[in-house]
Amino acid sequence: MYITKYFITHRLPSGRNILVNTLTGSVDFVPPHVAKQMEEGKFTETDGLEEIMLREKGYLFDSPEDERKVISDLRRKEEEESGLNPYVFVFCLTYACNLRCFYCFEDNYHQEESVLSGEDLDKIIGFMERTIGKDSNRSFRVVLEGGEPFMPHREEILEDFFGKMNRLAAGYRGFRGVTVFTNGENTLSYLDLIRRYAGIIERMLITLAGPAKVHNLYRVSVSGKGNYEKAVTATSVLLQNGIRVHTVLNLDKNNIHCLPEISNELHRCGWMEKENYLGCYVSSIKYFDSKYAGDALSEYAIWKAVLDFDGRGEPDAGLFHLGDMKHLKSVDRLIRCRRPRFHNCAAADGKQYLFGPDGLIYNCTKVTAKKEYSIGGYRGEAETELEEEKVKWWKTGTGQGSGYCDDCRYAFICGGKCRYEEDRLGFRPEVCRRDMENLCRLYLDHLEEGNCPAPRDIIYDN
């Protein structure tokens, strides 16, 4: 008899004991002695019915090989179903930016004036069309970002970009639209252009880092002035013009306490009453520099803060959206849909491509402009621009066969290590497992109470 390592036992607030299969998503009530013996890794007092149930639910096998066959079957099914998820093509218009946020992962590249050209756009669209194939229904989404895409004197390339996206929209029924990331500093100078192409702009996202006094410490213009007023004004004007807008709330340990103030600010601005305001998209600041890594927040810490702030034990779905919390999303997907995760992120599953103004292709937004992490280029003459060995490198950090993940009971929730984080900070399995365990147990407690979120990612989901 072989006991799976992919399980956790948990005592719910009601006092009932459950087993959770972290591979199949099965959640089962069990008597205390069964939970105890599962944790001890031996069965001495189970009756026949208990053993039958544990086998049927994937907790017991005759051998490790039998479990590996289940994993293989689930992986094959996941690969088939993930084919329905959209491709994401990210256009990094320029590395130049009019802000100097201390936490930006592109901090060393903002001085560069390189910008995508019309010829670049044509080559990138050619790459996209070869990737999508001939199926006009194939789902894909386009993201426009920087740097800052709405820098001064970008009228010609922005007109070219949106015009070409308009033609893509007309030719491909699977085109989901353009998602635009902007800081609001100079965005309104392009209001006429934005209004003309509103039909293909799926949403615009403008970042806040807290109320004015906090935001202006995090997000500062080149001149040294805080960006809060311009970000808020841009959001208000875009909403008044019918544009769908998300606030991206960037959080770390130093501003998480501002949730009540942020809530008050959003209501004061009157955005919550507008149908085209899509809410506050909560995102943890990703620190890959050891100097700041201690300020990063786990998903557990963020969700716990949101729950504590609300006071009723459930997040305000009309205000804070948790779709950027991929591990929480994976827990929810496993429990609700019985779908394990076999990749850590879009960079590893081959569904995301970012095109930099340096002529290089990246598959992770956090490595933008770091040439050593590129996976190919788009300015060459050959149709195949990707370097397979570099693509493979990203995939080797995830899932089964990747060291620590082989023995981790949460491997099929998180999908494996973040390749870039491991490369920059080293892999910290004790942090990884502790955060996943805390997140899973918090989810299970609130699942029993019937108030768990169903976090939906705004870019990578259909």
N, C-alpha and C positions, 0 to 999 in steps of 0.2 A: 504493500500500500504506500502510495506517495501523496504527501500533503502539499498542495500548492503553496508557494510563497506569496502569491498575489491575493492577499486578503488582509482585512483589518477587522478586529472586533471592537465594538463600540457600545457603550451604555448610554441610552437616550435619556433626555430629561425626565421622561415618564418612568424610568427605572428598567425598561425592557432592554434586553441584550440583542444585538444584531450582529450578523456576519455580513461583510460586504466583499464581494469578489471584485478586486480591482482590475481584473482582466475582462470579465464578462458583464460587469455592472449589476449582477444579481445582489439583491438586498434581502436578507432572510432573518426572521426572528428565530432565536435559538435559546434553549435553557442555559443557565449559567455554567453547568458542567461541560457542555459542548464548547462554549466560548473559551473556557479555561484550557481544555485539552487541545484545542486548535493552537492556542498561543504556546503551549508546551510542546507541541509537535508530536503528540502520541495519543492514541485512543485506547482506553482501557475499560470504559464503562458505557459505551454507546450501545443502544439497541439497534436492531436491524433496520428499522425505519429511518433512524437518524443517519445511518451510513448510506442508505439508498438516496436520501435527500441530498446529502453532501456530494455524492457522486453525480447526481443529476444536475446539480448546480455548479459543477466544475471546481469543487474544493478538494476532492479526492480522485486520484487516478491510480491505475495499476503500475505505471512507470512514468518517469520524466518524459519519455518519448511520446507517450499519449498526450501529455500536456503540450508538447512542442507542436504536435499535429493540430491541436485546437488553435494555437497561436498562428500557425501558418494559414489555416483556413480563415481566421478572422482578418489577418493581414491582407489576404487576397480579396476578401469582401470589401475591406476598407478602401483598397486601391481602386476597386471598381466604382464604389460610391463617391469617392473623392474626385473622380473624373467629372462629376457634375458641378463641383465648386468652380467659381470663376477664376480665370487667369487675371492677374493684376499687373498692369504695365505702368511703371512709375517714370514720369518725365521730370528729371531734375533740371529745370530750365537754366539755372545758374548756381554757382557756389557763392556768389556775392550776396550779402545781406546787410540791411540797415539797422540791425540790432546786434548787440554783443552780450548775449545771455551767457553767464559764466558756466552754465551746465551743458551747453550745446555740444553735441558729439561732432559737429563740423567746425569747431572753434578755430582750428588752425588754417581753414581754407576760405574764410570769408573775404580775404583781400583779393582773391582771384576774380578777374573780370570775364572769364570765359563764359560764353553763352551758347546755347544750342542754335544752330543755323537752320535755314529752310532745308538745306540738303541733308542735315542730320535728321530732321523730322521725317523726310522721305525714306531714309535708310531704316530708321526705327520702325516706321509703319510697315515697311517690307518685312522686317523681322517678325513683327506682330502677326501679320497675315500668314506667314509661313508657319508660325507656332499654332495659331488658331486652326489652320487648315481650311478646307472648302466648306465646312458646315457654317452657314450664316447664323444658325441658332446657337452656336457655341458661346457660352457665357464668358464675358470678360469685362473688366472695369479699368478705367484709366485714372491715374492720380497725377496731378500737377503740383510740384513743390519746388523748393530750392535747398539751400539758401532761402531767398525770398523771391517768388516769381514775379511780384508786382513792384520791382525796382523801377526807378525813373528811366525813361527812354527805352522801354521795351515794347512799344506799341506795335512795331512791325512784326516781331517774332510771335507776340501773343496773338495778333490777328491771324497770322499764318497757322499757328497751333490750333486755335479754336475752329478756324475754317476747315482744317483737315479732319478734326474730330467730328465736325458736323457731317462731312462726307462719309466718315466711317459709320456714324449713326444711321445714315441713310442706307448703307450697304449691308449692315450686319444687324439682324434682329436681336442678337445676343449681347449687343453693346449696352452696358448698364449705365453709362454716363461718366462724367468727369467729376472726380472729387478733388477739391482744391484746398491746399493748406496755405494759409497766409497769416502774417502777424498783425495786419491791420494798419501798419505804419503809413503806407502809401497806397493802400488798396483802393481807396475811393477815387483816386485820380483815373482809375480805369472803370469807373462805374458804368459809363455808356457801353463799353465793350462787354462787361459782365451782363448787363441787361439784354444786349442783343443776342447773346449766346445762352441765356438762362434756360432755354429748353433742353440743353444737353448737360447743364451743370447739375449733377445729382445733389451735391451739397458743398458748402464752404465751411472750413473749420478754422476758427480763430482762437488762439491760446490765451488763457488766463492762468496766473499762478497764485491767485488769491485776491483779496480786496486791494484797493489802490496802494496802500502803504506797503503791502507785501509784494504785490505784483511788480512794483517799480524797483524793488531790490533784485528781483530775478531777471526781469526783462527790460533792458536799458538800450536806448538808441546809441548810435555812434557818437552823438554829441553829449552823451551822458545823462540825457533826460529819460525818465521813466515812460513806458509805452502805454500805460493803462488807459488814459483818456482816448487815445487814438484807436486802441483795440475795441473799446466799448462803443465809441462813435461809429466805427466801421460796422460793427455788428448791428447796431440800431438802424443805420441807413440801409444796409443790405436787406434786413427784415422788412423795412418799410417799402422796399422795392420788390418784394415777393420772392427773394432768394432764400432758399432753405439753408439754415445756418446751425452748426453745432458749436458750442463752446468746448474747447479741449482744456480740461482742468489738470495741469501738471502738478503732481504732488510728490513731496519727499518728507522726511521726518521734521523738517523745519517749518512747513506750512500746513501740515495735515490738520492742525488745530483750528484752522480758519474755516472749516466747513460751515458753521453757523453764519459767519459773516458773508461767505460766498452766497449762501442761500438768500440772505437778506438783500444782497446786491442784485442778484438775478431778478428777484421779485420787484425791487425798486425800479429797475430799468424797464419793467413792463413787458419783458420778453416772453414770460411764461404764458401770457394771454394770446400770443400769436401762434397760429397753426403751423407756420413755417419755421418756428423755432423748435429745433430738434432736441434740446436739452443739453445737459452738461456731461460730456464724455470724459469719464475719469481715467486718467493715465498716470502711472507711476513714472517718475523721472528715471531714466536708465543711466546709471553711472557705471562706466567701464574703466574709470581711472581710480586707482587705489586711494588717491588723495580724498575722493568724495564717496567711495563705495559704502562707507558706514552710514551715509545719509539716505541711502536707498530704502524704499519701503517694500515689504513683501505684499503679495496680493491679500494674504490673510490680514495683515495690519490695516490695509486700506478698507477692506470690506467690514472689518470689525469697527473701524472708526465711523463708517457710514451707518452701520446698524446702531451704534451707540448714540450718534448724533440724532438719528430719527426718533429714538426713544420708544418706539412701538415695536421694535424688533424686526422691522422690514424697511428696505430702502424706498424712498419716494420715486416711483417709476417715472414721474413727470419731471424729475429734476436731475438725479444722478444716474447715469447709464454706465454699466459695468462691462460693456462689450470688449474693451481693450484688455480685460483680465483673462488672458488665454487659459490659465490653469483653472480658474473658477468655471470658465466656459467648458473646459474639458471634463471637470467633475460632473457638471450638469449634464453634459452629453452622454457620459458613461452611464449615469444613474437613470436618466429619463429615456435614453434611446438605445442603451446597451451597445454603444460604439466606442471601443478603445481608440487610443491615439498612438500612431506609429512614427510621427515626426514631431519635433519640437515646435516648428514654426513654418511659415510659408517659404522661408529661405531654404529649408531642407526638403520640402516636398515638390519642388520644381514648378510652382505655380506663380512665382513672382519674379519680375525682372525690372531692374532700375537702370535707367540710361542717363549717365552723367555727361556734362558738357565737355568732359575730357576724352570722350569717344569710347569710354569703357562701360561694360555691363556689370552690374552688381545684382545680387539676389537678396541682400539684407539692407534695409534702409539705414541701419546704424553704422554701416561701414562705408557710407557714401564718401567718396573722394579719397579713401584709403586704398591706393592702387594695388597694394599687395593682396587685397581681399577680392579683387575683381574676378569675374569668371569668364571674361572674354571682352571682345570689342565689337562695335557695329560699323566702323568706318572702313573696314577692309573690303576687298572685291569679292571674296568668297561668300557663299550664302550661309555657310555654317560658321558662326562667329564664336560659339562657346568652346571653352577649353574643358574637355570632359574630366580631366584629372582635378581641376579646381572645383568643378561642380560636385564631384565625388567627395572631395574633402569636407564639404558642408554636411553631406549625408552621413559620414562615418561617425559623427558625434552624437547620433541619435539612436534611441531604441535599443533593441537587442544587439549584442555583440559589441557594446561600447563600454566595456569595463564595469564601473560601478553600477551602471544601469541594469546589468544582468541580474543583480541580486536585490534590486530595489522593488519593493511591493507597489510602488507608485509609478513604475516605468510606463505603464500604459494609460496613465492619466496625463502626465506631463509630456510624454513622447520622447524623453531623453534630454540630454544636456543642451544648453545654448552654446554652439560651437565658438562663437565670438567671445562670449563671456569667459568661457574656459580658457581661451587663448590669451585673453588680457589679464584675468584675475586668478586663473587656476580654478580647477573644479573643487567645490566645497560641498561634498556629499552630505555632511552633517547639517548644513544650512538648508540645502535643497530638500532633504527628507523631512526636517522639522517643519519647514514652512508648508510642505504639501500635506503633512499629517494634520497640522492645525487647521488648514483650509478645509480638508475633507471632513473633519469632525464638526467644525462650525456649520458646514453645509448640511450634514446629517441632522444636527440638532434642529436647524430651522426647517428642514424638510418635514420632520415630524409635526411641526407646528403649521405647516402648509403655507409658509411665506418665503420660499426660496425664489431667487430671481431666475429667469431664463435668459442669461446674458447673450446678446446678439452682436456679433462683430459687424461694424458698418461697412467694412471693406472686403473682407475675405469670405463672408457668407453670401449666399444668393439673396 
